[in-house]
Amino acid sequence: ETSGILAGKRVLITAGGTREPLDPVRFLGNKSSGKQGVALVEAALAAGADVTLIHAPMDVPAPAGAKLQPIETALELRAATLAAAATADVVIMAAAVADFRPANISTGKIKKRDNTDDPVITLVRNPDILLELVAHRAAQNQQQFIVGFAAETGDEQADARTYAQAKLQRKGCDLLVVNEVGPGDSGSERVFGQDTNQVEILALDGAEPVQTGGSKREVANAVVHLIAQRLGGR
Ligand code: C5P
């Protein structure tokens, strides 16, 4: 039961997959459907929160009841998120942010021409918004609660949980919701675009990891519960 447990809290959620333009008609994107982010919006609204959703393109409609701010690129997401975070009690970074963007955006459509070399796309790194949020919160609101998401795989060197724990420490967010996308990439179809999810939620305060799965709404309710629990203790 989550009714009212986030009453009066301002919750900022990012969702969807950013699009990084190459030219006026093309972009680099990713498989994020936005479904987990939308489920988080619905769960936070049901818990009584005042919700803002900053969203890159999604396969599902944005839910009614939240303040909506559509964006496309990682840099747009960054500007909107850092601005909105100034007045948020909770920030949940569920967006799939492109790690890289094309170094140059062609003003005209990139053409295929005979007798010339095929084009080469040079990429540059996008800023890590989650890291910036954690760095900025100290100045703005030490009490702000920040949640990150991660998709992890294990390899010969370590398992997915070890990588996830390292990521939690590196990012410094309060909770990290980890999708375990099986060995290699074969498990990715279990997550992207599906209505169900299987996650492990790691906490920076050292609490035992919480494993949960089911519909994306059930996962969202579990995240909302853990947030409300932590906010209650502050
Ligand atoms: O490092 P990784 O991309 O696995 O981290 C995932 C988490 O970091 C997600 O919460 C995602 O929204 C956030 N992120 C970000 N800015 C980036 C890349 C990821 O805020 N440039």
Residues whose N, C-alpha, C, O or C-beta is under 5 A from the ligand:
A	BS01	C5P	M93 A94 A95 A96 V97 A98 D99 N126 P127 D128 I129 L130 V147 G148 F149 A150
